[in-house]
């Protein structure tokens, strides 16, 4: 069994832990409520997804144009 020597109490020890009384804590994460439509089914909100896609495309085009101008300026 390999065990290191601690020269400072704030350092992490090498080897097996000295305390066996450490137990993890479990916490339940809140689950978001699904969106329910008039049909009573939960779906993907197509309008919101298309809006996010449009924002992503605009950002991509802006960054790609800025990168293109930057690299063209290096020549």
Secondary structure, DSSP 8 states (H G I E B T S, - for coil): ------SSTTS--SSS-S-S---------------B-TTS-B---HHHHHHHHHHHHHHHHHHHHHHHHHHHHH-
